[in-house]
Amino acid sequence: MNPASVETVVRTHLEEHVLQQSAAGLTDDTPLLSTGVLTSLTLVRLVAFLESTFGVEVPMEEIVGPRFATVGAIAALVRELRPREDPVTATPARPWTEARR
C-alpha cells in the first residue's frame, strides 16, 4: 500500500462513517479531537476499523490524543504498527529470532 493510500482510506472512513458527509475540508492536518470530529465512541469504532482494515493491533497505550489528533497522525500510527515487508519478496519480514531457526 503506498504511503498516501493510508490517509485516503482513513479520510474516506471518517467521511462515510463519522461525519456521514463529504468533508472536502478534511486534510491530513485537520484537528480531529479538538474540533469534535472524533469522540470517545467514534474513536473506539475507528480503532476497530483500523485493526480490521490494516491488520494491525492497536495497543491500549497507543490510544492517546496525539496518535489520533489528525488523519496524518493516524496514518503514521498504522504504518508503525504494520509488519515490515521484505522488499525482495514483498512478504512480512520475520522477527530476528524466527529468522535464525
N, C-alpha and C positions, 0 to 999 in steps of 0.2 A: 504494500500500500504506500503510495507516495506521500510525502510529508503534508501536503496541502489537503489531502483527502480526509484525514482525521478531523481537521477543523470543519470541513464541509459536512461530514456525517453528523458531527455534534451540533453544528448550527441548524441543520435540517431537522434533527430530532427536537431541538428546542422550539423551533418554529411550529412544527406539527403537533407536538405533544405537550408543550408547556405553554407557549404563547397562543397556540391554536390560530395562528395567522402568519402571514409572511412578515418577516421582520427585516425589511430592506436595510434598516439602520443598524442591525446587529452585526458587529465586526468582531474580529479576534480579540480586540481590546475593550469591548463594551463591558462595563462592570455588571456582573450578573447578580451578585448578592446585595450590594448596596442599593441597587435600583429595584429590588424585589422580583426580578425575573426568576431567581431561584429562591424557594422557601425550603423549610426543613422537609416537607413532604416531597416536593419536586426534586430535591437533592437526592433523596433515597431512591426515587424512581430513576433518576439519571444514573446513579451508581449501578443499579441493576441493568440498565440499558448498556452501559459501558462494558460491564462484565460479560453479558451475553453477546454483544456485537463484536467486541475485540478480543474475546477470550482471555481476559485479564481478571485478576482477583485484586480488588481494591482493599488494602488493609484498613482497618478502622482508624489507625493513627494517621492515615493519609487523607481522611475525610475531614479536612480543615479548610477554613476560609481561603487562604492563599492558593490552595490547589484547585479551587473551584470558582475563583474570582472572575475569570474570563474564559472565553472559548479557547484562547491560546494557552492558558494555564491548564485547562482540562486536557487539551491535546498533548501537551508536554508530559502530563502525568501518564496518559495512555501509552505514549512512546516509551517512557521509563519502565512501565510495568510489562510491556510486551516482551516475549522472549527474543533475544538477539538471533538474527538469522545468519547462517553461514553464507557468505556471498557467492561461493562456488556452487553449492548445491541448493541454495535458497530454502534450506531446512533450518529449523531452530537449532542453534548451537547447544551442545550438551555441556553441562557443568564440568569443570575440570576433573572432578572426582570420578564422574561417569566415563569421561573420555579415556582415562587411564586403564579402565578394566579391560 
